[in-house]
Amino acid sequence: MENGKWMGASTFPTDSLDVTRYLLAVFLCDTQLSYNNPSMETPFMDLPSNNPFSTFNHPSFSHAYPSRLTIPSLSSPNYPTTSPLRFCADTTPPPILQDTDALLDSVPERTQNRRRVVRLAWEKLVRWSRSLRFKAKTDVLERTNKVAVLGGGSFGTAMAAHIAGRKPQLEVNMLLRDLLVCQSINDGHYNSKYFPKHKLPINVIATTDAKAALLGADFCFHAVPVQFSSSFLESIAHHVDPHLPFISLSKGLELNSLRMMSQIVPQALSNPRQPFVALSGPSFASELMNKLPTAMVVASKDKKLANAAQQLLASSYLRISTSSDVTGVEIAGALKNVLAIAAGIVEGMNLGNNSMAALVAQGCSEIRWLATKMGAKPTTITGLSGTGDIMLTCFVNLSRNRTVGVRLGSGENLDDILSSMNQVAEGVSTAGAVIALAQKYKVKMPVLTAVARIIDNELTPQKAVLELMGLPQVEEV
């Protein structure tokens, strides 16, 4: 001891229990730390004469204790301080617990109580889940005998396989254009173009005959790209039952008309009352084929129809939530593809993680601004079909739209990129609709508009970055 201070680390208690007591003695006091007198080289704390520290019986602390204590972790030569600081503390003993042994004894009890609270919360959640499952109707799948899937792309194939696996007696008809793919599905139970290594259930049947695919169907899954949907649906409209529910898997906006699928389907089929459901959410077809845990949303203005789609699709590895916000689900699903291209450009240009986070956050705000102006609910944009799908599409290499952006950011030509892909990147065509939508609803969307200009070859990625960084500094909204 020197001048009433404990100096260095040699006096620090070595026994593990005493170390714990020492630390507890310091932190149990009602301490208020402040910085004072920067010229002091050794940090210390002022302790009251009756502080709990005085109850210790350790050889190094067997005499009267000072009211000022050096903090060993700061004053030890092994841990030199880079900035001389003085910690002044006015302390009082804890009002209830005077003995640190009592505190040590209470730690296991507190841990046990915490675990009991967590266990009870989980058990309550399980009981709630079982109660809902017991009350929920499950007769939709039982009453469904045939399902039609329009389109034989990756997601259409994955959904056909999923539905077929739900019920072996269920007939799943895929309407395709490619005769070779049709033959490979019927003969070998493989989609030779998109999933050559995944065997499909034997109750998946492929055909090029629209009448045969749609006749007697209880549900129809639409998986044709948005830009071709209108003309395709018009060509098969005379085979579609006016009461056949359409579940759309397509995400995007029609370039010239700015229509969403909820508008395209009834207009192309000349039936404004055609039952419609939008299915969206963070989901890669390959992971759905591998039966990995996935969560999606079905949205319909008809609550009973949304519930029916939920019962049809939900399984042990696919969670389905329902929503009435069709506009929010569709607009988020469309614009997230454009944002994914922007995220890919940032990756391709090696602009770093800070840029990526800032760009995606700004893009999320722009989608929210436009969606709410169009009548969507803000909660939809922050849910599975909004933020969930955005995160998946922007940050994972399996995303087609992100891949387009990466290659654009690396300096490749858009035409060369698209010609080398065997799947459609909806964000490329949807980007052209963004500017028109932004003008129509008077919403400023700098990031998504920049993507549209890059795709139109009116702006280079490098120039776009400079222009975006040069925008006025504004308040975050």
DOSELO-520425 format. One line per field, with one value per residue (C-alpha): x, y, z; residue in one letter. Coordinates in Angstrom, 1 decimal. Each point is the difference from the previous one (the first is absolute). Layout:
REM residues N
x <- c(X;...)
y <- c(Y;...)
z <- c(Z;...)
r <- c(A;...)
***
This chain:
REM residues 477
x <- c(0.0;1.3;-1.6;-3.2;-0.3;0.2;2.6;0.6;-1.5;2.0;-2.6;-2.8;-1.6;1.1;-2.6;-2.8;-2.7;1.6;0.5;-3.8;-0.7;2.4;-1.7;-3.5;1.1;0.9;-3.0;-2.7;0.6;-2.3;2.8;-0.1;3.2;1.2;3.1;2.1;3.5;1.6;3.4;-0.4;2.0;-1.6;-3.8;-1.6;-3.4;-1.1;-1.7;-1.9;1.3;-2.9;0.1;-0.4;3.6;1.0;-1.5;2.7;2.4;3.0;3.7;0.5;-2.9;0.3;0.4;-2.0;-1.2;0.4;-2.8;1.7;0.7;2.1;-1.7;2.5;-1.2;0.9;3.0;1.9;3.2;-1.3;-3.0;1.3;-2.5;0.3;-2.0;0.5;-3.4;-1.1;-3.3;-1.5;-2.8;-2.4;-1.3;-2.4;-0.5;-2.8;-3.3;-0.9;2.9;2.9;1.8;1.5;-0.2;-3.8;0.2;2.2;-2.4;-2.9;1.5;-1.0;-3.5;-0.4;1.3;-2.5;-2.8;0.9;0.1;-3.4;-1.5;1.4;-1.3;-3.5;0.0;0.9;-2.6;-2.6;0.9;-0.2;-3.5;-1.1;1.3;-1.7;-3.3;0.1;0.8;-2.8;-2.5;1.3;-1.9;2.1;-2.6;1.3;2.8;-2.4;-2.5;2.6;0.4;1.8;2.3;1.3;3.4;0.5;3.6;2.9;2.7;2.0;-2.6;-3.0;1.7;0.9;-3.6;-1.4;2.3;-1.0;-3.7;0.3;1.9;-2.7;-2.5;1.0;-3.5;0.1;0.4;2.4;0.0;2.8;-0.8;3.2;1.2;3.2;-0.6;3.3;-0.6;-3.5;1.4;2.7;-2.6;-2.4;2.6;2.7;-1.7;2.7;-0.1;3.0;0.4;-0.2;0.2;1.7;1.1;-3.3;-2.4;-3.6;-3.0;-1.6;-3.3;1.5;-1.1;1.2;-2.0;-0.1;-3.8;-1.6;-3.4;1.3;2.0;-2.9;-3.0;-1.3;2.7;-0.8;2.9;2.3;3.6;1.1;3.8;0.4;2.3;-1.9;0.9;-1.5;-2.9;-2.7;0.4;0.3;-3.1;-2.0;0.9;-1.4;-2.8;-2.7;1.2;0.0;-3.0;-1.2;0.1;3.5;2.2;3.3;3.0;2.7;3.7;1.1;1.6;0.4;-1.8;-1.1;2.3;-2.4;-3.2;1.7;-2.6;0.6;-1.1;-3.1;-1.1;1.4;-1.8;-3.6;0.4;1.8;-2.7;-2.8;-1.3;0.3;-1.2;2.6;1.2;3.5;2.8;3.6;2.6;3.3;2.8;3.7;0.2;2.5;-1.4;3.1;-0.5;-3.7;0.9;2.4;-2.8;1.9;-2.0;-1.7;-2.6;-2.3;-3.1;-3.3;-1.9;-3.6;-2.9;-2.1;1.0;-1.6;2.0;3.3;-0.7;-0.7;3.3;1.7;-1.4;0.9;3.6;1.1;2.1;2.7;2.6;-2.1;-1.7;-2.7;-1.4;-3.1;-0.5;-2.7;2.6;0.3;1.5;2.7;1.0;0.2;1.7;2.7;0.5;0.4;2.3;2.3;1.3;1.1;1.6;1.8;1.6;1.3;1.4;1.7;1.6;1.4;1.5;1.4;1.7;1.5;-1.4;0.0;-2.4;-0.8;-1.2;-2.1;-1.8;-0.7;-1.3;-2.3;-1.3;-0.7;-1.7;-2.2;-1.1;-0.8;-2.1;-1.9;-0.6;-1.5;-1.9;-1.7;-0.9;-1.6;-2.1;2.2;0.4;3.4;0.0;-0.1;3.2;1.8;-1.3;0.9;-1.1;1.9;3.1;0.2;0.1;2.3;2.6;0.0;0.1;2.6;2.5;0.0;1.9;-2.9;-2.0;-0.2;-0.6;3.0;2.1;-0.9;1.0;3.3;0.9;-1.1;2.2;2.9;-0.3;-1.9;-2.6;-3.6;-0.9;2.9;-1.1;-3.7;0.9;2.2;-2.9;-2.5;-2.5;-1.7;1.2;-3.2;1.7;1.5;-3.4;-1.6;2.6;-1.4;-3.4;1.6;0.5;-3.6;-1.4;2.2;-1.3;-3.6;0.0;2.4;2.6;3.7;1.8;3.7;1.5;-2.7;-0.1;3.8;-0.3;-2.5;2.4;2.9;-2.2;-1.0;3.7;-0.5;2.3;3.1;0.2;2.9;-1.8;-3.1;2.0;1.4;-3.5;-1.6;2.7;-0.3;-3.7;-0.9;0.4;-3.5;-1.9;-0.7;-3.6)
y <- c(0.0;3.5;3.3;-1.7;-1.6;-3.6;0.0;-2.5;-3.5;-1.7;0.6;-1.2;-3.2;-3.1;-2.5;-0.3;0.4;3.1;1.4;-0.3;1.5;2.9;0.8;-0.3;2.3;2.7;-0.3;-0.6;3.5;2.7;1.5;3.0;0.3;3.3;1.1;2.6;1.3;-1.5;0.6;-3.0;-3.0;-2.6;-0.8;-0.4;-0.2;1.7;-2.6;0.6;-1.4;-2.4;-1.4;-3.8;-0.2;0.3;-3.4;-1.9;-2.2;-0.3;0.2;2.9;1.9;-0.9;3.5;3.2;0.8;3.3;2.1;0.3;-3.1;-0.4;-2.0;-2.7;-0.8;3.6;0.7;-3.3;0.3;-2.9;2.2;3.5;2.7;1.9;3.0;1.1;0.1;0.5;-1.7;1.8;-2.1;0.9;-3.4;-1.3;-3.6;-1.9;0.6;-3.6;-2.4;0.7;-3.3;-1.0;-3.7;0.4;1.4;-2.9;-2.5;1.7;-0.2;-3.7;0.8;2.9;-2.1;-2.7;2.5;1.4;-3.4;-0.7;3.1;-0.9;-3.6;1.2;2.5;-2.7;-2.4;2.7;0.5;-3.7;-0.3;3.0;-1.6;-3.3;1.8;1.8;-3.1;-1.9;2.8;0.5;-1.6;-2.5;-1.2;2.2;-2.5;-2.9;1.6;0.9;-2.6;1.9;3.0;1.7;1.8;2.4;0.2;-2.4;2.3;-0.6;1.3;-1.5;-3.4;0.4;0.9;-2.9;-2.4;1.5;-0.3;-3.5;-1.1;1.2;-2.6;-3.1;-0.3;3.7;0.5;2.8;1.1;2.3;1.9;0.5;1.2;-2.0;-3.5;-1.4;1.2;-1.4;-3.4;0.0;0.6;-2.7;-2.6;0.5;2.3;2.7;3.5;-0.4;3.8;1.3;-3.0;-2.8;-1.6;0.3;-2.8;1.2;-1.8;-2.4;1.9;3.0;-0.2;2.3;1.0;2.6;-0.2;2.9;-1.6;-3.3;1.9;2.2;-2.3;-0.8;1.9;1.2;2.5;1.6;1.1;2.7;-0.1;1.7;3.1;3.2;1.6;-3.1;-0.6;2.1;-1.5;-3.5;0.3;1.4;-3.0;-2.5;2.1;-2.2;-3.0;1.8;-0.6;3.4;-1.3;-1.5;1.6;1.4;0.0;2.2;-0.9;2.7;3.2;3.2;2.8;0.0;2.5;2.0;-0.1;-0.1;-2.7;-2.5;-3.7;0.7;2.4;-2.1;-3.3;1.2;2.4;-2.7;-2.5;2.5;-0.8;2.7;-2.4;-2.7;-1.2;1.2;-0.7;1.4;-2.3;1.7;0.0;-0.9;-3.3;-1.5;-2.8;-2.3;0.2;-0.7;-3.0;-1.2;0.5;2.5;2.1;2.9;2.6;1.8;2.2;-0.5;3.2;0.3;2.4;-3.1;-1.2;-3.4;-0.5;1.0;-2.5;-2.7;0.7;-0.1;-3.4;-1.3;1.1;-0.2;-2.9;-1.1;2.0;2.8;2.6;2.1;3.2;1.8;3.6;2.2;2.5;-1.2;3.3;0.0;-3.6;0.5;3.4;-1.2;-3.2;2.0;2.8;-2.2;-1.5;3.5;0.6;-3.3;1.2;3.1;-2.2;-2.1;3.0;1.1;-3.5;-0.1;3.4;-1.1;3.0;-1.7;-0.9;3.5;0.9;-3.2;0.6;3.6;-0.7;-2.8;2.1;2.8;-2.3;-1.4;3.5;0.7;-3.1;0.9;3.6;-1.2;-3.0;2.1;2.7;-2.8;-1.1;-2.7;-0.6;1.0;-3.3;-2.0;1.7;-0.9;-3.6;-3.2;1.2;3.3;0.1;-3.8;-0.3;3.0;-1.5;-3.3;1.6;2.6;-2.0;-3.5;-1.1;-2.3;3.1;0.5;3.7;0.5;-2.0;2.4;2.9;-1.6;-0.5;3.6;1.3;-2.0;1.7;-2.5;0.9;-0.5;-1.8;-2.4;-0.7;-0.7;-2.2;-2.2;-0.6;-2.8;1.6;3.4;2.7;2.0;3.0;0.9;0.6;1.3;2.7;1.8;0.3;1.6;3.4;0.1;-1.1;2.5;2.8;-1.2;0.0;2.9;-2.0;0.6;-3.4;0.8;-3.4;-2.0;2.8;-0.3;-3.7;0.7;2.5;-2.4;-2.7;2.5;0.7;3.6;-0.1;-2.0;-1.6;2.2;3.1;-1.1;-0.4;3.5;1.5;-1.9;1.0;3.6;0.3;2.6;-0.9;-0.4;-1.1;-3.7;-1.0)
z <- c(0.0;-0.9;1.2;0.9;-3.5;-1.1;-2.8;-2.7;-0.5;2.7;2.6;-2.1;1.6;-1.7;1.2;-2.6;2.6;1.5;-3.5;-0.5;3.3;-0.7;-3.3;1.6;2.8;-2.6;-2.2;2.7;1.2;-1.3;-2.1;-2.2;-2.1;-1.4;-1.7;2.0;0.0;-3.1;1.5;2.4;-1.3;2.2;-0.1;3.4;1.7;3.3;2.2;3.2;3.3;0.4;-3.6;-0.4;-1.0;3.6;0.9;-1.9;1.8;-2.3;0.9;-2.3;1.5;3.7;1.4;-0.1;-3.5;-1.6;-1.3;-3.4;-2.1;-3.1;-2.8;-0.7;-3.5;-1.0;2.2;-0.6;-2.0;-2.1;-1.0;-0.6;-0.5;-3.3;1.4;3.6;1.6;3.5;1.1;3.0;1.7;2.7;1.3;2.5;1.2;-1.7;1.9;0.5;-0.8;2.3;-0.4;-3.4;1.0;0.0;-3.5;-1.2;1.5;-1.8;-3.5;-0.6;1.3;-2.4;-2.8;0.9;0.1;-3.4;-1.5;1.5;-1.6;-3.4;0.3;1.0;-2.9;-2.5;1.4;-0.3;-3.6;-0.7;1.6;-2.1;-3.2;0.8;0.7;-3.3;-2.0;1.7;-0.9;-3.6;-2.8;-2.0;-2.5;-2.9;-0.9;0.4;-2.4;-2.6;-2.8;-2.7;-0.2;-3.2;-0.2;-2.9;-0.9;0.4;1.4;3.2;2.4;-1.8;0.1;3.7;0.8;-2.1;1.9;3.4;-0.7;-1.4;3.1;2.2;-1.2;-2.2;-1.4;-1.2;-3.8;-0.8;-3.6;-1.3;-3.2;-2.0;-3.4;-0.2;-1.3;1.2;3.6;-0.2;-1.1;2.7;2.7;-1.2;-0.8;2.6;2.5;-0.4;-1.3;-2.2;-0.4;3.6;2.4;-1.8;3.3;1.9;-0.5;-0.1;1.6;-2.4;0.3;-1.9;-3.6;-2.8;-3.0;-2.8;-0.2;1.9;0.0;1.5;2.7;1.1;-0.3;3.4;1.9;3.5;0.1;-2.6;0.7;-2.4;-0.5;-3.3;-0.1;0.4;-3.3;-1.9;2.3;-1.7;-3.5;1.5;2.1;-2.9;-2.1;2.6;1.4;-1.6;2.0;3.3;2.4;1.2;3.6;-0.2;2.7;-1.5;2.3;-1.5;0.4;-2.4;1.3;-1.9;-1.8;-3.7;-1.6;-2.2;2.1;3.5;0.9;2.8;-0.3;2.0;-2.8;-3.0;0.9;0.1;-3.0;-2.2;0.9;-0.5;3.5;2.6;2.7;-0.7;3.4;0.6;2.5;0.0;1.4;1.0;2.5;0.4;-1.9;-2.4;-2.1;0.6;3.8;-0.3;-2.1;2.7;2.6;2.1;2.5;-1.9;0.8;-2.5;-0.1;-1.9;-0.6;-1.2;0.5;0.7;3.5;-0.5;-3.2;1.7;2.8;-2.6;-1.8;3.4;0.8;-3.4;0.2;3.6;1.0;2.5;-1.9;-1.5;2.2;-1.6;1.4;-1.3;-1.0;-1.5;-1.3;-3.6;-1.2;2.7;-0.6;-3.8;-0.1;2.5;-2.0;-3.2;1.2;2.1;-3.3;-1.1;3.3;-0.3;-3.2;1.8;2.8;-2.6;-1.7;3.4;0.4;-3.6;0.6;3.3;1.8;3.4;2.7;1.1;-3.5;-0.2;3.3;-0.8;-3.5;1.1;2.9;-2.4;-2.5;2.7;0.9;-3.7;-0.3;3.1;-1.2;-3.3;1.4;2.7;-2.6;-2.0;3.0;1.5;3.7;1.5;2.0;-3.2;-1.2;3.2;-0.1;-1.9;-3.4;0.5;2.1;0.1;-3.8;-0.4;2.3;-1.8;-3.5;0.8;2.0;-1.4;-3.1;-1.2;-0.9;-3.8;0.3;2.4;-2.5;-2.8;2.2;1.0;-3.7;-0.9;2.8;-1.3;-3.4;-2.0;-2.7;0.9;-3.3;0.5;3.6;-1.0;-2.9;2.2;2.5;-0.3;2.4;0.1;2.3;0.5;1.5;-3.4;-1.5;3.2;0.4;-3.0;1.7;3.1;-1.5;-1.3;3.4;1.9;-2.2;0.2;3.8;0.4;2.0;-0.2;-0.5;-0.8;0.5;-2.0;-2.7;-0.3;-0.7;-2.8;-1.6;0.2;-1.7;-2.7;-0.5;0.8;3.0;1.0;3.4;0.9;-0.9;1.8;3.2;-0.3;-0.6;2.9;2.4;-1.2;0.9;2.6;3.7;1.3;3.1;0.1;-0.5)
r <- c(M;E;N;G;K;W;M;G;A;S;T;F;P;T;D;S;L;D;V;T;R;Y;L;L;A;V;F;L;C;D;T;Q;L;S;Y;N;N;P;S;M;E;T;P;F;M;D;L;P;S;N;N;P;F;S;T;F;N;H;P;S;F;S;H;A;Y;P;S;R;L;T;I;P;S;L;S;S;P;N;Y;P;T;T;S;P;L;R;F;C;A;D;T;T;P;P;P;I;L;Q;D;T;D;A;L;L;D;S;V;P;E;R;T;Q;N;R;R;R;V;V;R;L;A;W;E;K;L;V;R;W;S;R;S;L;R;F;K;A;K;T;D;V;L;E;R;T;N;K;V;A;V;L;G;G;G;S;F;G;T;A;M;A;A;H;I;A;G;R;K;P;Q;L;E;V;N;M;L;L;R;D;L;L;V;C;Q;S;I;N;D;G;H;Y;N;S;K;Y;F;P;K;H;K;L;P;I;N;V;I;A;T;T;D;A;K;A;A;L;L;G;A;D;F;C;F;H;A;V;P;V;Q;F;S;S;S;F;L;E;S;I;A;H;H;V;D;P;H;L;P;F;I;S;L;S;K;G;L;E;L;N;S;L;R;M;M;S;Q;I;V;P;Q;A;L;S;N;P;R;Q;P;F;V;A;L;S;G;P;S;F;A;S;E;L;M;N;K;L;P;T;A;M;V;V;A;S;K;D;K;K;L;A;N;A;A;Q;Q;L;L;A;S;S;Y;L;R;I;S;T;S;S;D;V;T;G;V;E;I;A;G;A;L;K;N;V;L;A;I;A;A;G;I;V;E;G;M;N;L;G;N;N;S;M;A;A;L;V;A;Q;G;C;S;E;I;R;W;L;A;T;K;M;G;A;K;P;T;T;I;T;G;L;S;G;T;G;D;I;M;L;T;C;F;V;N;L;S;R;N;R;T;V;G;V;R;L;G;S;G;E;N;L;D;D;I;L;S;S;M;N;Q;V;A;E;G;V;S;T;A;G;A;V;I;A;L;A;Q;K;Y;K;V;K;M;P;V;L;T;A;V;A;R;I;I;D;N;E;L;T;P;Q;K;A;V;L;E;L;M;G;L;P;Q;V;E;E;V)
***
